[in-house]
């Protein structure tokens, strides 16, 4: 049993690390084409971002590996593979439920990380990226990485989700995590400044957080920022 858990944890750690390298590397390459010179002179910072991120990959990979093992070997989770197990309308609803729950957890833990002591101990690592780059998406102190690593593994024990929809959630999480930090707006202006864009977080919104610190704490949606009066609008990355 222990060997199976260790193999699964190691495999998931490798998958998270490779996913990080490919996604952050891909968007860093895109940045070099779309915004030439944007990361010029940031090579020492980027090396630190990569180092912290690869450490975070293990912290994310271990609980994910344990959960994956439990699902495959014992059916511990609410992950399902039969498309007919739930109505088709439930598929997008489950994705939205996961994103909303993750966003809520992230907002409040992120605000907590900006309290003086947690910031000094942990969150300062992430904000050492000035300005953040595409490589900074997982650049966390281990204590902060733990708070992010437990959310999705915990949700799969509570909220049913098709394995393909879970893959979509993880894809959205990865893309948003990288693009929100890369220093320029990937999404078109018509979307960012639309009624829908008023409720979505993109690079323009998250850059404001890195500029001002005490605002724009959300991950996917601006709902909690608007409800709690911490939304300070958009920067111009």
C-alpha positions as CSV (number, residue, x, y, z in Angstrom):
1,X,0.0,0.0,0.0
2,X,2.7,2.5,1.0
3,X,4.7,1.8,-2.2
4,X,1.6,2.5,-4.3
5,X,1.0,5.8,-2.5
6,X,4.6,6.8,-2.9
7,X,4.6,6.0,-6.6
8,X,1.4,7.9,-7.1
9,X,2.6,10.9,-5.2
10,X,5.9,10.9,-7.1
11,X,4.0,10.6,-10.4
12,X,1.7,13.5,-9.6
13,X,4.6,15.6,-8.5
14,X,6.3,15.0,-11.8
15,X,3.1,15.8,-13.7
16,X,2.6,19.1,-11.8
17,X,6.2,20.0,-12.4
18,X,6.1,19.3,-16.1
19,X,2.7,21.1,-16.4
20,X,4.3,24.1,-14.7
21,X,7.4,24.1,-17.0
22,X,5.3,23.7,-20.1
23,X,2.6,26.3,-19.3
24,X,4.8,28.9,-17.7
25,X,7.5,28.3,-20.3
26,X,4.9,28.5,-23.1
27,X,3.5,31.8,-22.0
28,X,7.0,33.2,-21.2
29,X,7.9,32.4,-24.8
30,X,4.7,34.1,-26.0
31,X,5.6,37.1,-23.9
32,X,9.0,37.3,-25.7
33,X,7.1,37.5,-29.0
34,X,4.3,39.8,-28.0
35,X,6.1,42.0,-25.5
36,X,9.8,41.8,-26.5
37,X,12.1,42.8,-23.7
38,X,9.4,42.8,-21.0
39,X,11.4,40.4,-18.9
40,X,14.8,41.8,-19.7
41,X,17.1,42.0,-16.7
42,X,14.8,39.7,-14.6
43,X,16.8,36.5,-15.1
44,X,17.9,36.3,-11.4
45,X,14.3,36.8,-10.3
46,X,13.0,34.2,-12.8
47,X,15.5,31.6,-11.5
48,X,14.2,32.1,-8.0
49,X,10.6,31.9,-9.3
50,X,11.4,28.5,-11.0
51,X,13.1,27.2,-7.9
52,X,10.2,28.1,-5.6
53,X,7.7,26.8,-8.1
54,X,9.3,23.4,-8.5
55,X,9.3,23.0,-4.7
56,X,5.6,23.9,-4.8
57,X,5.1,21.2,-7.4
58,X,6.0,18.6,-4.8
59,X,3.7,20.1,-2.2
60,X,0.8,20.1,-4.8
61,X,1.7,16.7,-6.1
62,X,1.8,14.7,-2.8
63,X,-1.9,15.2,-1.8
64,X,-3.0,14.9,-5.4
65,X,-1.1,11.6,-5.6
66,X,-2.6,10.3,-2.4
67,X,-6.1,11.2,-3.7
68,X,-5.5,9.7,-7.1
69,X,-4.3,6.4,-5.4
70,X,-7.4,6.4,-3.2
71,X,-9.7,7.0,-6.1
72,X,-8.2,4.2,-8.3
73,X,-7.7,1.6,-5.6
74,X,-10.6,2.2,-3.2
75,X,-13.0,4.6,-4.9
76,X,-12.7,7.1,-2.0
77,X,-13.7,10.2,-4.0
78,X,-16.8,11.5,-5.8
79,X,-14.9,11.5,-9.1
80,X,-16.8,9.5,-11.7
81,X,-16.1,8.3,-15.3
82,X,-19.6,7.3,-16.5
83,X,-21.1,10.2,-18.5
84,X,-24.6,9.0,-17.7
85,X,-24.0,9.0,-13.9
86,X,-25.4,12.6,-13.7
87,X,-27.4,14.7,-16.1
88,X,-25.4,16.5,-18.8
89,X,-26.4,19.9,-17.4
90,X,-24.5,19.0,-14.2
91,X,-21.2,18.9,-16.1
92,X,-20.7,22.7,-16.5
93,X,-22.4,23.2,-13.1
94,X,-19.8,21.0,-11.4
95,X,-16.9,23.0,-13.0
96,X,-18.5,26.3,-11.9
97,X,-19.0,24.9,-8.4
98,X,-15.3,23.9,-8.2
99,X,-14.1,27.2,-9.5
100,X,-16.4,29.1,-7.1
101,X,-15.3,27.1,-4.1
102,X,-11.6,27.4,-5.0
103,X,-12.0,31.1,-5.6
104,X,-13.7,31.6,-2.2
105,X,-10.9,29.6,-0.4
106,X,-8.2,31.5,-2.3
107,X,-9.7,35.0,-1.6
108,X,-9.9,34.5,2.2
109,X,-6.6,32.7,2.6
110,X,-4.9,35.3,0.3
111,X,-6.3,38.1,2.5
112,X,-5.0,36.2,5.5
113,X,-1.5,36.0,3.8
114,X,-1.5,39.8,3.7
115,X,-1.6,40.1,7.4
116,X,1.8,41.3,8.7
117,X,3.0,38.0,10.2
118,X,1.9,35.5,7.5
119,X,3.1,38.0,4.8
120,X,6.6,38.2,6.4
121,X,6.8,34.4,7.0
122,X,5.4,33.2,3.7
123,X,3.6,35.4,1.2
124,X,6.6,37.8,0.8
125,X,8.2,35.1,-1.4
126,X,5.5,35.5,-4.0
127,X,5.6,39.3,-3.9
128,X,9.4,39.3,-4.3
129,X,8.6,39.0,-8.0
130,X,8.6,42.6,-9.0
131,X,7.2,42.6,-11.5
132,X,5.7,39.1,-11.6
133,X,6.4,37.0,-14.7
134,X,4.8,34.0,-16.3
135,X,7.2,31.9,-14.2
136,X,5.8,33.3,-10.9
137,X,2.4,31.4,-11.1
138,X,3.6,28.8,-8.5
139,X,6.3,30.8,-6.8
140,X,5.2,30.2,-3.2
141,X,6.8,29.6,0.1
142,X,6.0,26.0,1.2
143,X,3.5,27.2,3.9
144,X,1.5,29.1,1.3
145,X,1.8,26.2,-1.2
146,X,0.1,24.0,1.4
147,X,-2.9,26.3,1.6
148,X,-3.3,26.0,-2.2
149,X,-2.6,22.3,-2.5
150,X,-5.4,21.1,-0.3
151,X,-8.4,22.7,-2.1
152,X,-9.1,20.5,-5.1
153,X,-8.1,17.2,-3.3
154,X,-10.6,18.1,-0.6
155,X,-13.4,19.0,-3.0
156,X,-13.3,15.7,-4.8
157,X,-14.4,14.0,-1.6
158,X,-17.5,16.2,-1.4
159,X,-18.6,17.4,-4.8
160,X,-19.2,14.8,-7.6
161,X,-17.3,15.6,-10.8
162,X,-16.6,13.8,-14.0
163,X,-12.9,13.1,-14.5
164,X,-12.9,15.1,-17.8
165,X,-14.5,18.1,-16.0
166,X,-11.9,17.8,-13.3
167,X,-9.2,18.0,-16.0
168,X,-10.9,21.1,-17.3
169,X,-10.9,22.7,-13.8
170,X,-7.2,22.0,-13.5
171,X,-6.5,23.4,-17.0
172,X,-8.4,26.6,-16.1
173,X,-6.5,26.9,-12.8
174,X,-3.2,26.5,-14.6
175,X,-3.9,28.9,-17.4
176,X,-5.4,31.6,-15.1
177,X,-2.5,31.2,-12.7
178,X,0.1,31.8,-15.4
179,X,-1.7,34.5,-17.5
180,X,-2.6,36.6,-14.4
181,X,1.1,37.0,-13.7
182,X,2.7,37.4,-17.0
183,X,2.6,41.2,-17.1
184,X,0.4,41.9,-20.1
185,X,-3.3,41.3,-21.0
186,X,-3.9,38.3,-23.2
187,X,-7.6,38.6,-23.4
188,X,-9.2,41.1,-25.8
189,X,-10.2,44.5,-24.6
190,X,-13.8,43.9,-25.6
191,X,-14.0,41.1,-23.1
192,X,-12.0,42.6,-20.3
193,X,-14.1,45.8,-20.4
194,X,-17.4,44.1,-21.0
195,X,-20.1,43.3,-18.5
196,X,-18.8,39.8,-18.2
197,X,-15.3,41.1,-17.8
198,X,-16.5,43.1,-14.8
199,X,-16.7,39.8,-12.9
200,X,-13.7,38.0,-14.2
201,X,-10.1,38.2,-13.1
202,X,-7.4,38.6,-15.8
203,X,-3.9,40.0,-15.8
204,X,-5.2,43.6,-15.8
205,X,-7.0,42.9,-12.5
206,X,-4.3,40.9,-10.8
207,X,-1.5,43.2,-11.8
208,X,-3.3,45.8,-9.7
209,X,-2.9,43.5,-6.7
210,X,0.9,43.3,-7.3
211,X,1.1,47.1,-7.6
212,X,-1.0,48.0,-4.5
213,X,-0.9,44.8,-2.4
214,X,-4.1,45.5,-0.3
215,X,-6.7,44.9,-3.0
216,X,-7.8,42.5,-5.8
217,X,-7.3,39.3,-3.9
218,X,-9.5,36.9,-6.0
219,X,-8.4,34.1,-8.4
220,X,-11.1,33.6,-11.0
221,X,-13.9,36.0,-10.2
222,X,-14.3,39.5,-8.7
223,X,-17.3,38.6,-6.6
224,X,-15.6,38.6,-3.2
225,X,-13.6,41.6,-4.0
226,X,-16.7,43.5,-4.9
227,X,-18.7,42.2,-1.9
228,X,-15.9,43.1,0.5
229,X,-14.9,46.4,-1.0
230,X,-11.4,45.3,-2.0
231,X,-11.8,45.7,-5.8
232,X,-9.6,48.5,-7.1
233,X,-10.3,48.0,-10.8
234,X,-7.7,47.3,-13.5
235,X,-4.1,48.1,-14.1
236,X,-2.7,48.6,-17.6
237,X,-0.2,45.8,-18.0
